[in-house]
Amino acid sequence: MNGRKTFTTLSPVLDYFIVTAVLDDSETEFLVPRETAGLSIDPTWRMVGMRGTASHDLVLEDVTVPEDALVYTAKKAYHQSPSPYLLHIPACYLGIALAARKEALKFAKAYQPNSLPHAILYAPNVEQQLGQIDLELSVSRHYLYAIAARWDELRGRPEASTLIPELAAVKAFALQTAQSVVDKAMWIVGAHGLAQSHPLQRLYRDVRFGLHNPPMEDLVIVQLGKRAVREAEETEWR
């Protein structure tokens, strides 16, 4: 095998790499051990956020693997099948949002400006922001859990294909929620959250990376719109 795999998450510490390659008319996945000759890591990950993922480039130069390294093969269209693995992306960004909520609560409880007789935790406008944060997180998390449960119910059955739009929509909705929550947390903490020593600035940078994780939001919206159009075409309205 020859090629370069970008965005190889946690590349400095992995013992094995799953590499997708084209073999005949199929896409295949190979499990390649780290010590394989011809395999190297190019430290290209110099980003403003998500630095901890260390998603450097995996470089393969005349890499030879045994036949049993091939762990999966499918026709090229297999990516169109519903995949529950999409759910790890919204889960990640909702985790960022939950961490931002925690930082906002910690700060609001501890910070008391001279203009107030109490911590800002009890200020009505801060309570309003915290309430909005909890409302948005509650809706998004329930949506994520509901689709995960629905997948467990339908996997292996033909009806599972109906979940393709939903698996994508969860990511778009969760990311919108996460960005909104982090922004509200930044509003509560204020300029303190911009200090490089404050955890919130890292969460603020990290959550922006969700814009660039698949599936892209514009494609998700188009997919949902097409589903609505098909519903209208197939329904006899009364």
Secondary structure, 3 states (H helix, E strand, C coil): CCEEEEEECCCCCCCEEEEEEEECCEEEEEEEECCCCCEEEECCCCCCCCHHHCCEEEEECCCCCCHHHEEEEEEHHHHHCCCHHHHHHHHHHHHHHHHHHHHHHHHHHHCCCCCCCCCHHHCHHHHHHHHHHHHHHHHHHHHHHHHHHHHHHHCCCHHHHHHHHHHHHHHHHHHHHHHHHHHHHHHHHHHHHHCCCCHHHHHHHHHHHHHHCCCCHHHHHHHHHHHHHHHHHHCCCC
